[in-house]
Amino acid sequence: MRFSVDLQEAEADPGRSPTPKRDEVEWVPLQNHPVFSSATGPVRDPTTARPLRNLLAWDGASRLYFWDSDELCLNRISICLGEPDQTSVLAASPSKVLQADVNPDFAVQKISINRNGSALLLSGSGGLCVMYLYGRTSNKDNATICRTVTVGSPIYLSGSNIIRILQVSWHPNSDTHLGILSSDSVFRIFDLSSDLIQPEQEYYLQPVQPGRSRNATSICPVDFSFGSDHLWDSFSVFILFNDGSVYILCPIIPFGRLPCYKWESIVEIYNDAQTFGLKSANSAAVSNSNLAISWLEATFPAITDQESEGSDLYVLRAHPYALFDASLSLQGPLRKVCRDEDEEGSAFRGAECEGGAVSFLYNLVVKDSILVTAWSGGQLQIDALADEIQPVWNAGSPPRLRVDSNDHIRGLAMICEPTPGKVSPVKLNQPLGSTLWLGHPPPLLRLAIVDLALPRKTKGSSLIMMFIDPLMPERIFTLHDGGIDSIVLHYLPFTNQISGKNETMRTPSVHPVLSTCQGEISSQSPLSGFVSLSDSFGCSWIVGVTGSRECIVLEMKTWNLLLPLQVDMEGKSLRLEEPKEKDMPDMISKELLVGPKVVLVPQTSPNVRSVSADSIEGRSMLHDYFKLFHENYVEVYFELKHHEPLLKKIINDQHARLGDAQQKLLQVEEKQLKLENRIDSAIQLHNVLEERLKRLRKLPGPHKKPLSRAEQEFKSELDLFSGVELDALHSSVNALTARLRRHAQFAKGQYSKPTKADIKEERSCGRISSLPAEILT
């Protein structure tokens, strides 16, 4: 069963509402859920300009969230993927209604959920707030009231302030950090666990292009995206400006709760800086690599510990750090690899793109960093980084740091601008290794420019949202006023090179998935929500919600999208070369393997069988027999012999893959035995510790009774003697011992009167005068 219920999670945290049990609710197809019913509001004019919205979010497991803009509430729907068949998605009815304790005073245009599914972001151009889904809740009108906080209210929500929020996103390595890009050309990072008003990090962007005006209104930021888990991409932020130029900030890490990074990735970039940077003959490369190494050693102190290499260390915790005498360089604009000097003028913008840049997407596919820029004219500019990202600082521009009483960094602010003289076009004949650690931005390799062919009346000002398929990263979904499109990348330069594929550059395939256009204009119900779902069985779906609250669920095929196309050129053109082995089809047709479907010897009457072979009828019959035999046996025989080497190669490859799979299974079984032994030893140790704990609980120490009043008074008297000097106490004991000895002699009749020296010595102890009179006499 693919149905998942978070009952254990709910029992662990009473504040969390469990997913309904299957026998307590009604499971209906998601598109028929009562939440997705026709809206009763007025129908908008299709020609009226409206912002593109996405009011759907998925936590990656079994919960779907939908923001109701009419009721100002959040609907949490428990879903079951692939039930009862692979093409359907079931949803629990009724859904859970989550109400914010303070309703947002702005129009929500986008919602997104963090990694662990504990907080949901509600954002719009007029502000943003975070809704904690599993905090302290209270029920009211069959709804759960959730704590909702506003982020950066003095900056973005001031009455006289006109700063607009352009883009907001969760940091991929933190559940409490938000990245916000605003219209004042400032990129801010907020830590929700420490401060909701003051940002943790501020980066003031000042892009200056050669030959362009320095006026701030000539170039404005539009969108940004965090990098993914690949070398220095993990610490990079990509920023898109309205003219299509892309800049990079690196390195940037969230502070706060010490995010974790993979040990292997950190060691790889650390060794790269030491190998190619410090040993370079260029002084600039040595200086840049020294700064990078010092930043890595201060941010990840465990990397300098040589003993950690042999230990079971998988992740490293990042510590807040910033250079005190340098600020981050705004690397860019990123320029594509040029063929000649004629292309240098359009080094970062495609000639076919129209309008201005509206959105940006960073996508990591195995070893390729893909950058996708969407233009208002309906085009997508798809590029790949032709070289790795490296950190760059501008010396002599110290940042402004905020530290606590222990001199720990709690916040920073800096001005980021391009390094002078570091922007230059890269030629195809120029080796990329010659620019390592010189501070140059990485060049771009233009993969394709895709025209989505949007409606004419909205083409001049189209807004486009882009999403990555969680199951197949080569596929990108685009959401726009015309519907949903799917773009599949077939050519990945670095990935194909590593896998040994020598394929020629292929253009991406574009497939319209859903259209809301009627003729040349978009319909009255454009999509207001989109999300891509996937399960562990390799099935994928997309869910869309129209403006009239109609839900659409479509199953997406993934297994055959990346297969190469096989074009049969037989009979269409003359081939001057002999067919090569790679031109053969990879598989033999099913009809050929089944064999002939006709009867070899046709049924004839007995009179026909007695016909002589020399007669005309006999010759005609023999000719038919030979023709039938040739078609059904001779041609099949030669075709099978022709495919024999290829079939043998395929079988050998399958056997090799089978052997590798069996070897991996054996390794897994060995590891499983080791894990079982470790689990058994851990259970035994746990039982021993439980027995020791039980014995310790039986000791009299934990069961002490409180002291009585007399015991407390005696204890207070004893405490009075705690301050007495030890030497004085010994003297008193010695004096009393001497008196006791004389008293014993007196009782036996052997008493001798003490001398004056003895009395003087006894009184010198300081405490004889306070003794009882009976003892003194």
N, C-alpha and C positions, 0 to 999 in steps of 0.2 A: 504493500500500500504506500502511496506517495503522500498520504495525508499526515500532517505534522501538527501536534498539539503541545503547547509550552506549559504543561501542568507542573512539572518540577520547577521550572523557572518562576511560576506564579506562587508556588508554595514557599520558595526561598524569599520572596519579596512580597509582603502582603499588600503593598501599594500598587502592584501591577495587576491589571485585570487579565485573567487567563483567557486564552482562546476558547470559545465555546466548544463543548463536547459535541460529538457528531449526533448523538441522540437527543440533544436539547434544542437544536436549531434545525432549520430547513435549509438544505443545500440545493441551490438553484444555479443555473448557468450565469456566469458573471454578467453577460450582456442583458440578462433579464432581472437583475437585482433591483429591488424597489428604490434604492438610492438613485439609480440612473433612470429617472423618468423624465418626461417632457417638462420643461420649465414653463411656468405660468407668466413669466415676465413679458414685456413687450419685445417684439421682434425688431432687431436693429436693421438699419439700411445697409446693404452690402457694400455700398460705396463709401460709407463712413469709415474714417481711419480709426483703428483700434489697436491697442498693443497686443502682441502675441503672448499668450499665457500658457503655462503648464501647471495645472493644479492637481496632478497625479504624482505619487511617490510610492516606491516599493522598498521594503527593508531588506530585500535579498533573501527572504525566507518564506513566510506564509502570511504576511500582512500587507495589505494595500491601503493607502491613504488617499482620500479625496477631499479637497477643500470646497465647501459649499459657500459660494460667494453671496448667495441670497440670504441664507440663514446664519452666516458668519460662524460656522462650526466645522469641525473636522470629523469625517467619517472614517473609522477604522474597520476594514473588511477583512475577515479571515478567508483565505483562498486555499484551494486544493488544486494543484497543477496536474494535468494529465489524467483526470478522473471524469467519467468512467472510461474514456478512451483518450488517446494522445492528442486529439484535436480540440478538446474542450478544457475549460477552466471553471471549476465550481467555486461558489462563494456562499458564505454563511449568512443567513437572513434570520433575524434582523442584525444590522451592523451596530458597532459601538460608536456612540456619539461623544466626541470630546469637545468641550467648550473652554475657551480661554477665559481666565478670570478677568482679564482686561482686553476687550475687543480691540483689534488694530484699527487705527483711525486713518488708514490708507487702503487703497485698492491693492489686494494681493494679486500678484502676477506670476509668482513662482513659489513652489514649495520644494524642499529637499530635506532628506533625513541623513543623520550622521552615521558613522560606521556601525556602532552598536545598537542603533535604533532607539536611543533614549531621548533624543531631542529632534524637533522638527523646525526647520527654518521657514518663516513666512516673510517674503520680501516683495517690495514694490519700489517704484521710483520715488515714493514719498517717505519711505522708511522701511525698517525691518524689525522683526521681533522673533524670539525663540520660544517655542512651546515645549515644555518638558513633559513628555508623555507618561513617565513612570515616577513622578515625584509624589508629593503629598496631594491627594485628590479628595474631592468631596462630591457626593451625588446630589444633583439638583435637576428636577424635571426629567428624570431618566437619562441624564447626561452626566458625564464626568468632567468636573471642573479642574483644569490643569493650570499649573503656575506658568505664567507667561511674562517674559522680561523683554524690555526694549534695549537694543544695543546702539551705543553711540548717539544717544538722544541730543546732547548739546551740539553735536557736529551736523547731524543730518536732519533733525526735527526742529531746529530753531525757527521761530516765527519769521524773523527777518533774513534767514539764511536761505540761499537758493542752491545749495549743494545737493545734487541729485545722485542717487546710487545707481551706478551703471551695471555693476555685476557683483555678485556675492556668491561665495562657495566655501564649503567645508574643506579644511586641510586634509589631504589623504592620509596623513600619519597621526592625526589627533582627532579626538571626539569633542574637544572643547574650543578649538581654534577656528575662527572665521577670517577669510580674506575678503576685503571689500575694496572695490575700485570705484571712485567717485568722480564727479565732473570737475573737481578742483585739481585734477591730475595728481592725486595722492593715492597711493596704495597702502592700506592699513590692515593690520592683523590684530584681532581682538582675542583675548583669552577669557572665555565665559566663566571659568572657574575662579578667577581672581578679580577682574574689574570689567564692568559692563559699560562704563562711561569713557574711561581713558584707554586708548589703544595701547597694545603692548609694543608694536613696532609701526613706524611711519616712514614711508619712502616717498619723497617729493620728486616726481618725475619731471625732468627737463630735457626732452629730446631736442637736439639741434642737428639739422641736416645740412650738408654742404650745399651752398647756393640757395637755401631757403630762408624765409624771413624768420627772425627770432621772436616774432609776436606770438604770444601764448595761444591766441585763437586760431593760428594757422594750422595747428595739429593738435588733436584732442584724443584722449584715450577712449576706447570703445569697449573692449572686453579683455579678459585675462584668463589664464588657465595654469594650474599647478602641473609640474612635471610628475613623472611616474618613476617606478623603481628601476632605474637604469643609470649607473655611474653618477655623474654630476647632475643628471636630470632630476634626481630625487630632491635636490636642493634648489631647483630653478623655478622661476615664475616667468611665464611668457605673457607679454602685454601687447595688445593690438591697438593701433591708432587708426583714425578715420581715413587716412590716405592709404591704408593697407600695409604699412610698415610694421614689422614685428621686432620687439626688443626683448632682451633677457636680463633678469636680475638673478645673480648667482654669487655666493650661496645664501640661502635664507632658510632658517629652521624655526619652528615654533618653540617658545620657551615653556614656562608653566610646568606641566607634569612630566617632563623629560621623555620625549618621544623616543621610540626604539627604531633602529635601522639594522639591516642585515650585516653581519660581520663580514661576509665574503665581499659584499659590494664596497664597504669602507676600506678594506685591505687592498682591493684592486685599485681604487683611485689613489690610495696612499702610495702604493708601490709604483704606480704610473708617474706620479709627481716626482718621486725620487729617481726613477730610471731615466725618464725623458726630459725632466726639467732641470734637476741639479747637475746632470752631466752634459748639459747643452753648452755649446760654445758661445751662445748669445747671452749677453748679460741681462737683457730684459726677460728671457725665459727663466734664467736662474732666480731673478728677483720675484717673478710671479709665482714660481713653484715654491719658493721659500715662504711666501705669504700663505699659499694654500696648505703647505705642510704644517705651519704654525697654527693655522685655523683648525685643521683636523686634529692635531694633538691636544689643543685646548678644548675643543668641542667633544672629542671622544678620548678621554684620558687613558682608557684601557688599551688603546691601540699601541701605545709605547711599551706596554708590558710584554716582554718576550715570552713569559711563561703562559700567557693567554692563548698562544698559538696551539699548544698541545692540549689545552683543556676543552671541555665541551661548551664552548661559547658560541652561540648562534646569533645573538643580537647585541648591539651596543646602545647604551643610553646616551642621548645627546645632552650636553650641558650648555647653558647660555654663555655665549662668548661673542665679542666683537672687537675688531681692531680699533685701537684708540687713536690712531693717526691716519686712518684711511676710510673712505666710504666706498660702497659698492658702485661699480661702473654700470651704466645703462648700455649694455652691449647691443649694438645695432646701428642702423637697421640691417636685418639679415638680408643678404643679397644672394640671388641665385648664381650658379656657376654659368659663366658667359662663354660663348664660342669666339666672339671677336669683340672689337670695340664698339660695334654698332648696337650691341645689346646692353651696354652698360647703362644707358639711359633708363631702361625699364628693368633694372636688375631685381627689383622687389615687387613689381606689379605686372600681372599678365596683360598682354595687349588686348585680349578679348573681354576683359572685365569691365563692367559698367557701373557707374554710381560710386558709392563709398562703401567701405568695409563696415559690416554690421555685427559679426560674431566670429568667434575663434574657437578652435578645438585642437587639443593636443591628444595624440593617440599613440600608444606604444604597442607595436606589433613585433613580438620576439626581440629582434635587435634593431629595428627601425623606429626612429622617432618621426612620426607623421604630423605635419602641421597643416590644418585645413582652415582656410579663410573664406568666409561667406560674404558676398557683395550684394548690395541692394538691388543690382540689376538681375539677380537670380543666378549668378555663377558661383561655383566653388573652385577655389584655387588650392590644389593639393600639392604639397611639397614634402620632401624628406630631408632631414639634416644630413649633409654630406660629410660631416666631421663631428667629433664629440664636443660637448660643451665643457668649458673650463672656467673657473672663477677668475674674475678680474676686479681689482680695486684701483681707486684713484687716490694716490698718496697726496698728503698735504691737505686733505679735506676731512677733518675729524668729525665723527658723528656726535650727537648729543645723547648721553647715556643717563639713565635713571637707575640708581643703585639703592639698596637698602642699608641697614645699619651694619651688616656684615660684609659690605662691599660686593654683594652679589647683584648681577645685572637683572633688573626687573623690566626694563624698557629701553627703547632707543628710537632715535629719529635722525635721518640723514637726507642729504640732497644727492640724487643720483642723476648723473649726466654722462654722455658718451665720452670716452677717452679720445682726445684729439689725435688725429692721424692713424686711428685704428680701423677706419672704414675704407675698404678698398675692394674692388671686384676681384673675384677669383676666376682664373682661366682654366679651361679644361686640361691644357698641357702643363699646368702648374702642380707639382706634387703637394698633396695635402700635408705630408709630414714636415714640410719646410716651415710651416706656421705654428708648430706645436708650442704652447705656452708663451706665445708672443702677445697674447691679449687680443687677437683678432676674433671677431664673432664667427661662429661656424657658418659656412656657406650652405645654400639650399640647392637641392636637386629637384627640378620641376618634374613632377610625375604626370599631371594632367590638369586641365581646366574643364570642368563639367558645367554645362548649361542645363539648368532644371526646367527651362521653357515654362516659366510662370505666366499667369494671365497678364494680358497687356495693361489693363487698367491698374494693376497693382505692381507691375514690374519695376516701375521707377523708384518705389519706396518699399520694397519687400523686406520683411523681417524673417530671419531664418534661425531656427534652433537646431543644433546638431547633438546627436547622442551616439554612444558606442554600444554595439551589441555585446552584452556581457558574456555570451557564449562563443562568439566568433569575432575577435577584434578587427578582422579585416573588413567587416561590414559596418557602415556608418548610416544611421537614419537621419533624415532631415525633416523637420517639421516647419511648415510654412502655411500661408493662407490658402494655397492650392491643395494641401493634403500632406501626405507622407511619401517620401521617396527613399529607396535603398540604394546605396553605392557600395560596391564590392571592389576592393583593391586586389588585383591579380599580380602586380609586379611590386616586389619589395627588394630593393637593391642589396642591402646587407644580409637580409634573411636568406635570399636565394643564393647568395655567394657562399654563406656558411653551409647551407644544405647541399651544395654541389650542383645546383641547377643552373645551367647556362641558357636560360630562357631569354628571349628578346623582350623588349619593353612592351607590355600590353596595356592598353587603356582600361580604366575601370569600367565595369558594367553598371548601368543605371537602370533600375526597375521601379516604375511607379507602383507603390503598394496600395495607397488609398488616395482617391481624388475627391475633393469637395468642390470642384469647378463645374459650372454649367455653361458650356460654351466658352466665351472669352473672359468671363468674370467669375469670381469665387462665389460660392453659395452663401445663403444667409446663416448657415450654421458651421462656421469654421471650427476647427478643433481647438479645444481649450485645455486638453490634457493628453499626455502621451507617456508611455512607459514600456520598456522591453522586459519580458519575463523569461526565465529559463530555469530548468531543473537539472538535477545530477544525471539524468538519463539522456542528456543531449537534445532535449526538445526545447523549442523556443516559440514564444508568442509575443505579439504586440497588442497593446490595449490603447485605444483612443476614445476620447470623450468629446462630443461636439458641444457647441454652445447651447443647444437645446437639451442637454443632459442625456443624450443617447450614447450608449456604450457599444464599442465595436471591438471584437476579439478575433484576431487572425493568427493562424499557425504559420510559422516561418520555416521553410526548408533550409537546412544548413549542410547536408552531407554532400551535395553535388555542386555547390556554388563555385568551389575553387578548382574543380577538375578542368584540365585543359580541353579545349574544343578540338574535335576530330573532324576535319573537313575532307570529304571524299572528292578528289580531283579527277577520278577516272572518267574518261569520256568527255571531259570538258575542255581539255587542252592537251596538246602534244608535249611529251616530256622528253627532253634531250638527254637527260642523265638516267642512269640506272637507278631504280628505287633502292633507297638505303634502308637499313634495318629499323631506323627510328621512324620511317614513314609507314611501317606496317601498323595495323591496328593492334592495340594492346591485348585484346581478348578475341577469341574465336566466337563467331555468331552461334546462337543457340540452335538455329535451324541446321547448321552444319554438323553440330554434335549429335543431334537427334537422328540424322540420317535421312535417306529417301523416303518420301511419303507415298510414292506411286508404286504400283505393282510391277515387278520386273517383267514378267511374262503375262501379257493380257489374255483374258479369257477368249478363246476362239471355238468355233464349232468343229466337230470331228472331221467334216469334209474338208475344211481348210487345212488341217494338219497333214492330210494325204497329198497335198499339192507338191509337185516336183520342184526342186530348187532351181532347175534350169528354165522354168516357165516364168512368164512375166509376173504372175501373182506371187510365186515363190521368191523371186528377187526383191519384189516390193516388201514382202513380209520380213525377209532377212535384213533389208535396209532399215526397217523400223526397229527391229530387234537390236541391231548394232548401234543405232542412234540412241535408243533408250539405255543400253548398257553403258555407252560412253558418257551420257549425261549423269547417270546415277552412281557410277563407280569410278571411271577413269578420272573425271574432273575432281571428284571428291578425294580420290587417292592423291593426286598431285597437290591439291590444296592443303591436305593434311600434312604431306611431306614438306610443303613450303612453310607451314607454321610450326613444324616440329622444333627447330632451334629456338624460336621465340617462346614456345610453350615450355620447353625444357628450362629456359632461362627464368621464366616466371615461376615455375615449380621450385627451382633452386632458391630463388629469392624468398618464396614463401617458407621453404624449409629453414632457411637461415633466420628469418624473422621468428619462426616457431621455436628454433633453438634458443634465440635470445630471450624470447618470452618465457620459455621453460627455465632458463638460467636465472632470470629475474624472479620467477616464482620460487625457485629454490632459495634464493637470497632472502626473499620475504619470509619464507617458512623458517629459515635460520634466525632471522631477526625476531620473528614471532615467538620462537622458543625462548630466546634471550629475554624478551619482554615478559613472557609468562613467568620465567624464573625470577626476574626482578620484582614482578607483581607479587609472587608468592612470598619472597623474602620480605617485601614491604608489609604484606599482611601479617606475617609472623612477627615482625618487629612491632607492628601496631598492637597485636594481641599481647605481647610481652609488656609493652608500655601501659596497656590498659590494666593488666594484672598488678603492675607496680603502683599504678595510680590507686587501685582499690586498696592495696596494702597500706599505702600512705594515708589514705582517708581513714583507716581504722586506728591509726596512731592516736595517742591521747592529746597530742599537741593541738590538732584542729578543733577538739571538743573542749577547750578550756572554758571553765565557768567564771563569771565575773567575781571579783574580790568582794568579800563582805566589808561592812563598815569597820570592824575591828582590824581586819587584815589591811585595809587601806590606811588606818591610823598607824599601825605598826610599820607599814612600808614608808609612810611619810617620816617617821622617826628615824628609820634606817637611812633615808635620803639625806637627813641632816648630817650624818657622819660621812657622807660622800665627799664633802669639801674639806675634811680634816687632813692635815698633813700627815704623811705616812711615817715620818721620823718621830713626830710627837706621839703618834699612836704606839710605836715600838717602845719609846721611853716609858710611857704609862704602863705598858704591859710588863716591862722589866721591873718597874717599881712595885707593881702589884705582886709580881712573882716573888720579889724579895720579902715583902711584908707577909705574904702567905707562908713563906719558909720560916720566918721568925715566929709566926703564930703557931705553926705546927710544933716548933721547938718548945714554945711556952706551954703548950698543952701536954707535952711529954715531960715537963719539969726541967728542961735543958735550956731555959731561956737566959739569954745574956743581953743586957741593956745596950741598945744601939749607941754608937758613938755620934758625936756632933758631925763628923764628916759624912756618916751614912745619912743622917737626917738632911744635911745640906744637899747631898746628891739626889735624894728622893724628891726634895722640893724643887730642884732645878728642872724636873721634867715638865713642870708647868700645869699639870692637871691633878696633882695630889690634893690640892686645897679643895677641889670640887668633889673629892670622894667622900663617902659617908664617914661620919665621925667614929663609928665603931671600928672601922678598918684603920683609921689614923691613930687611934689609941691602942 
